[in-house]
């Protein structure tokens, strides 16, 4: 009988979102006529930008011709897409990122997990709490942790608490760590990081020879012009950071699948005997071995996101979702809820009322308001007592959901 990877057995009973689905499905089976409004999982609801659709349609027509057919593409992504990303997402903001430092993929969730393939054993790893569960669970699967304790925290990880007392700011550790996960605008709290705050993190990472894994999946939702969209806007970040980006939330590619990871060629790690090795080469080898690239059709759609029409259409999409977030913030604030986020991010983080637990509030909303959200404790121990609502839905559903919630 084959031996399994025992690290998977360390995982808690269920990944957060499957557990939500289980409870929702059970409720729906018992109440088949109920109109549920889902503000839980951060999936978009509006159609893809027309410019992206048109580009993919033209790419499909190309694929039907001898001259336009494309088979295997480069594992790193087509050059024309990487050039568009480098110019529009980074160089336009003063970031010194070249097209060959960009790796196109099928999702930031995948990349933020797969990056551990090139990271060795024995690193001291820091995550925020609450945290996007993939960061923690992928380290559990890779054998980088012990078991989960009674406080739902895994042995071997350093946790940086984010809560109202510190403004949901990730405080710099007082002791050295080697690998740091940061996500800003933050999922789930909606908090943001200033340039000064990221500069402190970069300074810490350089001083301690640490690597920052920076998730910028929600950078398009930043409305404050003083806030950085990329960690590479900070001097020194090329020496200590990898950044993950995605077309999922801004261009609605959650079902289309396209993202990218930025690894500067100047970024170094070390072998067990202390020899310096560049991480770019390791990731390039990993992708060339384990990944066949994103389809030509999808990459043409992603390229169109940077066209004049694409930028305009995406701006309208982002604005639409941020208006939803503002409706959620305003309605719940007026009703006396403790409300955070939703101003530079599509997530609103609220305090569960009357001191009830996150999962009890989940069940209350499900059963009394027929609204699905995400319990904060599913994102970590420090998320207990909080709740996440997503702005990704139709205007009608968001307005109806707020009316239901304030009535309970």
C-alpha positions as CSV (number, residue, x, y, z in Angstrom):
1,X,0.0,0.0,0.0
2,X,1.4,3.4,-1.0
3,X,2.4,5.8,1.8
4,X,0.6,9.1,1.8
5,X,2.0,12.5,2.6
6,X,1.2,12.7,6.3
7,X,1.4,16.5,6.3
8,X,-2.0,16.6,4.8
9,X,-3.3,14.9,7.9
10,X,-2.2,17.9,10.0
11,X,-4.8,20.1,8.2
12,X,-7.8,21.1,10.1
13,X,-11.1,19.4,9.3
14,X,-11.9,21.4,6.2
15,X,-10.6,24.3,4.2
16,X,-12.7,27.4,5.1
17,X,-14.6,27.7,1.9
18,X,-15.6,24.0,1.5
19,X,-16.9,24.2,5.1
20,X,-19.0,27.2,4.1
21,X,-20.3,25.3,1.1
22,X,-21.2,22.3,3.2
23,X,-23.3,24.4,5.6
24,X,-24.9,26.4,2.8
25,X,-25.7,23.2,0.9
26,X,-27.3,21.6,3.9
27,X,-29.4,24.7,4.5
28,X,-30.4,24.9,0.8
29,X,-31.5,21.2,0.8
30,X,-33.7,21.8,3.8
31,X,-35.0,25.2,2.4
32,X,-35.0,24.7,-1.4
33,X,-37.2,27.8,-2.1
34,X,-34.9,30.2,-0.2
35,X,-33.3,33.0,-2.2
36,X,-29.7,33.0,-0.8
37,X,-27.4,36.0,-1.4
38,X,-23.8,35.1,-1.3
39,X,-21.3,37.7,-0.1
40,X,-18.8,35.1,1.1
41,X,-16.3,33.7,-1.4
42,X,-14.6,36.6,-3.3
43,X,-15.8,35.5,-6.7
44,X,-16.8,38.3,-9.2
45,X,-20.2,38.5,-10.7
46,X,-20.1,41.0,-13.6
47,X,-19.2,40.0,-17.2
48,X,-15.7,40.1,-18.5
49,X,-14.5,43.4,-20.1
50,X,-15.7,43.5,-23.7
51,X,-12.1,44.3,-24.9
52,X,-10.9,41.1,-23.3
53,X,-13.7,39.0,-24.8
54,X,-13.1,40.5,-28.3
55,X,-9.4,39.7,-28.0
56,X,-10.1,36.1,-27.0
57,X,-12.7,35.7,-29.8
58,X,-10.1,36.9,-32.4
59,X,-7.6,34.5,-30.9
60,X,-10.0,31.6,-31.3
61,X,-10.5,32.6,-34.9
62,X,-6.7,32.6,-35.3
63,X,-6.5,29.2,-33.9
64,X,-8.7,27.9,-36.6
65,X,-6.2,28.8,-39.3
66,X,-2.9,27.3,-40.3
67,X,-1.0,30.5,-39.9
68,X,-2.6,31.5,-36.7
69,X,-2.6,28.2,-34.8
70,X,-0.6,28.1,-31.6
71,X,0.5,24.9,-29.8
72,X,2.6,24.9,-26.7
73,X,3.6,28.4,-25.7
74,X,6.5,29.5,-23.5
75,X,6.1,28.4,-19.9
76,X,6.9,31.9,-18.8
77,X,4.2,33.5,-20.9
78,X,4.2,35.1,-24.3
79,X,6.6,38.0,-24.5
80,X,3.9,40.5,-25.7
81,X,1.9,39.9,-22.6
82,X,4.9,40.2,-20.3
83,X,5.9,43.4,-22.0
84,X,2.4,44.8,-21.5
85,X,2.5,43.8,-17.8
86,X,6.0,45.3,-17.2
87,X,5.1,48.6,-18.9
88,X,1.6,49.1,-17.5
89,X,1.7,47.5,-14.1
90,X,5.2,48.4,-13.0
91,X,7.3,50.7,-15.1
92,X,4.5,53.3,-15.3
93,X,4.8,53.5,-11.5
94,X,8.5,53.8,-11.5
95,X,9.2,50.2,-10.7
96,X,12.3,48.7,-12.3
97,X,10.7,45.4,-13.4
98,X,11.7,43.9,-16.8
99,X,9.5,41.6,-18.9
100,X,11.8,38.6,-18.3
101,X,11.2,39.0,-14.5
102,X,7.5,38.2,-15.0
103,X,6.1,34.7,-15.1
104,X,2.5,34.3,-16.4
105,X,0.4,31.6,-14.7
106,X,-3.1,30.4,-14.2
107,X,-3.6,31.9,-10.8
108,X,-2.0,33.7,-7.8
109,X,-3.5,31.0,-5.5
110,X,-1.4,28.5,-7.4
111,X,1.7,30.6,-7.4
112,X,1.6,31.5,-3.8
113,X,1.4,27.8,-3.0
114,X,3.8,26.5,-5.6
115,X,6.5,29.0,-4.7
116,X,7.3,26.7,-1.8
117,X,8.8,24.3,-4.3
118,X,11.9,26.5,-4.5
119,X,12.0,27.2,-0.7
120,X,14.0,24.9,1.5
121,X,13.4,23.4,4.9
122,X,14.0,25.0,8.2
123,X,13.0,28.5,7.4
124,X,11.3,30.6,10.1
125,X,8.0,31.6,8.6
126,X,5.8,34.5,9.5
127,X,2.1,35.0,8.5
128,X,-0.4,37.6,9.6
129,X,-3.5,36.5,11.6
130,X,-6.1,36.7,10.2
131,X,-4.6,35.4,7.0
132,X,-5.6,34.1,3.6
133,X,-5.8,30.3,4.5
134,X,-3.7,29.2,1.4
135,X,-0.5,30.7,2.9
136,X,-0.8,28.5,6.0
137,X,-2.3,25.4,4.5
138,X,0.3,25.2,1.7
139,X,3.1,25.3,4.4
140,X,1.4,22.6,6.3
141,X,1.2,20.4,3.2
142,X,4.9,21.1,2.5
143,X,5.9,19.9,6.0
144,X,7.0,23.3,7.2
145,X,4.8,23.2,10.4
146,X,3.9,21.0,13.3
147,X,0.3,20.4,14.3
148,X,-2.4,22.9,15.1
149,X,-2.8,23.7,18.8
150,X,-5.9,24.5,20.8
151,X,-5.7,28.1,19.6
152,X,-5.9,26.9,15.9
153,X,-2.3,28.1,15.3
154,X,0.3,25.7,13.8
155,X,3.6,24.9,15.5
156,X,6.5,26.3,13.6
157,X,4.8,29.4,12.3
158,X,5.1,33.0,13.7
159,X,1.8,34.8,13.7
160,X,1.5,38.6,13.5
161,X,-1.9,39.6,14.9
162,X,-4.0,42.1,12.9
163,X,-6.9,43.6,15.0
164,X,-8.6,46.8,15.8
165,X,-6.1,47.7,18.5
166,X,-3.2,48.0,16.0
167,X,-5.4,49.2,13.1
168,X,-4.9,45.9,11.3
169,X,-1.3,46.9,10.6
170,X,1.2,44.1,10.3
171,X,3.8,45.0,13.0
172,X,7.4,44.3,12.3
173,X,8.6,41.2,14.3
174,X,11.0,41.8,17.2
175,X,13.0,38.6,16.3
176,X,14.4,37.4,12.9
177,X,12.3,35.4,10.5
178,X,13.2,34.1,7.0
179,X,10.0,34.1,5.0
180,X,7.2,36.6,5.4
181,X,3.7,36.6,3.8
182,X,2.1,40.0,3.3
183,X,-1.1,40.8,1.5
184,X,-2.1,44.4,0.8
185,X,-4.8,45.5,0.3
186,X,-5.5,42.8,2.8
187,X,-7.6,39.8,2.4
188,X,-9.7,39.4,4.6
189,X,-9.6,42.7,6.6
190,X,-9.5,45.2,3.8
191,X,-6.6,47.1,5.5
192,X,-3.9,48.8,3.4
193,X,-0.2,49.5,3.8
194,X,1.4,52.9,3.4
195,X,4.7,53.3,1.6
196,X,6.3,54.1,5.0
197,X,5.0,50.8,6.4
198,X,6.3,48.7,3.4
199,X,9.6,50.5,3.6
200,X,9.9,49.3,7.2
201,X,9.2,45.8,6.1
202,X,11.8,46.0,3.2
203,X,14.4,47.4,5.7
204,X,13.6,44.5,8.1
205,X,13.9,41.9,5.3
206,X,17.2,43.2,4.0
207,X,18.6,43.4,7.6
208,X,17.6,39.8,8.3
209,X,18.2,38.3,4.9
210,X,14.5,37.5,4.7
211,X,12.2,37.0,1.7
212,X,8.8,38.8,1.5
213,X,6.1,37.1,-0.5
214,X,3.8,40.0,-1.4
215,X,0.3,39.3,-2.6
216,X,-1.0,42.3,-4.5
217,X,-4.1,40.6,-5.9
218,X,-6.3,43.6,-4.9
219,X,-4.1,46.5,-5.9
220,X,-6.6,47.7,-8.5
221,X,-9.0,48.6,-5.8
222,X,-6.8,51.2,-4.1
223,X,-8.4,54.6,-4.4
224,X,-6.0,56.6,-2.2
225,X,-3.3,57.9,-4.6
226,X,-0.7,58.0,-1.7
227,X,-0.8,54.2,-1.3
228,X,1.6,51.9,-3.1
229,X,0.2,49.4,-5.6
230,X,3.4,47.3,-5.6
231,X,6.1,46.5,-3.1
232,X,8.6,47.3,-5.9
233,X,7.7,51.0,-5.5
234,X,9.9,50.7,-2.4
235,X,13.6,51.1,-2.7
236,X,15.4,47.8,-2.0
237,X,12.4,45.6,-2.6
238,X,14.2,44.0,-5.6
239,X,16.6,42.5,-3.1
240,X,14.0,40.9,-0.8
241,X,10.6,40.4,-2.4
242,X,8.5,38.4,-4.8
243,X,5.1,39.8,-5.9
244,X,2.0,37.9,-6.9
245,X,-0.6,39.6,-9.2
246,X,-3.8,38.4,-10.8
247,X,-6.4,39.4,-13.5
248,X,-9.1,37.6,-11.4
249,X,-10.5,40.5,-9.4
250,X,-9.9,43.5,-11.6
251,X,-10.7,42.0,-15.0
252,X,-13.0,39.3,-13.7
253,X,-10.8,36.3,-14.7
254,X,-11.7,34.1,-11.8
255,X,-13.1,31.5,-14.2
256,X,-10.8,32.4,-17.1
257,X,-7.6,32.0,-15.1
258,X,-4.6,34.3,-15.7
259,X,-2.1,35.8,-13.2
260,X,1.6,36.5,-12.9
261,X,4.5,36.4,-10.5
262,X,7.3,38.8,-10.4
263,X,10.8,37.6,-9.4
264,X,13.6,40.1,-9.8
265,X,16.8,38.6,-11.2
266,X,18.8,40.2,-8.4
267,X,16.9,38.2,-5.7
268,X,19.0,35.6,-3.9
269,X,18.5,32.7,-1.6
270,X,21.1,30.3,-0.1
271,X,21.8,26.6,-0.2
272,X,22.2,24.5,2.9
273,X,25.9,25.2,2.9
274,X,25.4,29.0,2.5
275,X,26.1,29.4,-1.2
276,X,24.1,32.2,-2.8
277,X,21.6,31.1,-5.5
278,X,19.3,33.4,-7.6
279,X,15.6,32.5,-7.1
280,X,14.7,33.5,-10.7
281,X,16.6,30.6,-12.1
282,X,15.0,28.1,-9.6
283,X,11.5,29.4,-10.4
284,X,12.2,29.3,-14.1
285,X,13.3,25.7,-13.8
286,X,10.2,24.8,-11.7
287,X,7.8,26.4,-14.2
288,X,9.6,24.8,-17.2
289,X,9.3,21.4,-15.5
290,X,5.8,21.5,-13.9
291,X,3.9,24.0,-16.0
292,X,2.9,24.2,-19.6
293,X,1.8,27.8,-19.6
294,X,-1.5,29.6,-19.9
295,X,-3.4,29.2,-23.2
296,X,-2.7,31.5,-26.1
297,X,-6.4,32.6,-26.1
298,X,-6.5,33.6,-22.5
299,X,-3.2,35.5,-22.7
300,X,-4.6,37.5,-25.6
301,X,-7.5,38.4,-23.4
302,X,-5.2,39.4,-20.6
303,X,-3.1,41.5,-23.0
304,X,-6.3,43.4,-24.0
305,X,-6.8,44.4,-20.3
306,X,-4.0,46.9,-21.0
307,X,-5.5,48.4,-24.1
308,X,-7.3,51.8,-23.9
309,X,-10.7,50.2,-24.0
310,X,-9.6,47.4,-21.6
311,X,-8.3,49.9,-19.0
312,X,-11.5,52.0,-19.2
313,X,-13.8,48.9,-18.9
314,X,-11.8,47.6,-16.0
315,X,-11.9,50.9,-14.2
316,X,-15.7,50.8,-14.5
317,X,-15.8,47.3,-13.1
318,X,-13.6,48.2,-10.1
319,X,-15.6,51.4,-9.5
320,X,-18.8,49.3,-9.5
321,X,-17.5,46.9,-6.9
322,X,-16.2,49.7,-4.7
323,X,-19.6,51.3,-4.8
324,X,-21.0,48.0,-3.5
325,X,-18.4,48.1,-0.7
326,X,-19.4,51.7,0.2
327,X,-23.1,50.6,0.4
328,X,-22.1,47.7,2.7
329,X,-20.0,50.1,4.9
330,X,-22.6,52.8,5.1
331,X,-25.6,50.6,5.8
332,X,-23.9,48.5,8.5
333,X,-22.2,51.5,10.1
334,X,-25.6,53.2,10.4
335,X,-27.0,50.0,12.0
336,X,-24.3,50.1,14.7
337,X,-21.9,47.5,13.4
338,X,-18.2,47.8,13.9
339,X,-16.9,48.2,10.3
340,X,-13.5,48.2,8.7
341,X,-12.1,48.0,5.2
342,X,-14.1,48.5,2.1
343,X,-12.4,51.8,1.1
344,X,-9.3,50.6,-0.7
345,X,-10.3,47.0,-1.0
346,X,-13.5,45.0,-2.0
347,X,-13.8,43.4,1.4
348,X,-15.6,44.8,4.4
349,X,-14.5,43.4,7.8
350,X,-17.1,43.7,10.6
351,X,-17.3,42.9,14.2
352,X,-19.8,40.1,15.1
353,X,-22.5,41.8,17.2
354,X,-23.2,41.2,20.9
355,X,-20.0,39.2,21.4
356,X,-21.1,36.1,19.5
357,X,-18.6,33.9,17.7
358,X,-17.8,34.2,14.0
359,X,-19.5,30.9,13.1
360,X,-22.5,31.7,15.2
361,X,-22.9,34.9,13.3
362,X,-22.5,33.0,10.0
363,X,-25.3,30.7,11.0
364,X,-27.5,33.7,12.2
365,X,-27.1,35.4,8.8
366,X,-27.7,32.2,6.9
367,X,-30.8,31.2,8.8
368,X,-32.4,34.6,9.6
369,X,-31.3,36.8,6.7
370,X,-30.4,34.2,4.0
371,X,-27.1,35.9,3.5
372,X,-23.8,34.1,3.2
373,X,-20.6,35.7,4.5
374,X,-17.3,34.4,5.7
375,X,-16.6,33.9,9.5
376,X,-13.4,35.6,10.6
377,X,-12.2,32.7,12.7
378,X,-11.7,30.8,9.4
379,X,-8.9,33.1,8.6
380,X,-7.1,32.5,11.9
381,X,-7.4,32.8,15.7
382,X,-7.3,36.6,15.6
383,X,-10.2,36.7,13.2
384,X,-12.5,35.3,15.9
385,X,-15.3,37.8,16.6
386,X,-15.1,39.3,13.1
387,X,-16.8,38.6,9.8
388,X,-16.0,39.3,6.1
389,X,-18.5,40.5,3.5
390,X,-17.5,40.7,-0.1
391,X,-18.5,43.5,-2.5
392,X,-18.4,41.1,-5.4
393,X,-22.1,40.8,-6.4
394,X,-24.8,42.6,-8.3
395,X,-26.1,46.0,-7.0
396,X,-29.5,44.5,-6.5
397,X,-28.2,41.7,-4.3
398,X,-25.9,43.9,-2.2
399,X,-28.8,46.3,-1.5
400,X,-31.2,43.5,-0.7
401,X,-28.6,41.8,1.6
402,X,-28.1,45.0,3.6
403,X,-31.8,45.4,4.1
404,X,-32.0,41.8,5.4
405,X,-29.0,42.1,7.7
406,X,-30.2,45.3,9.4
407,X,-33.6,43.8,10.0
408,X,-32.3,40.9,12.1
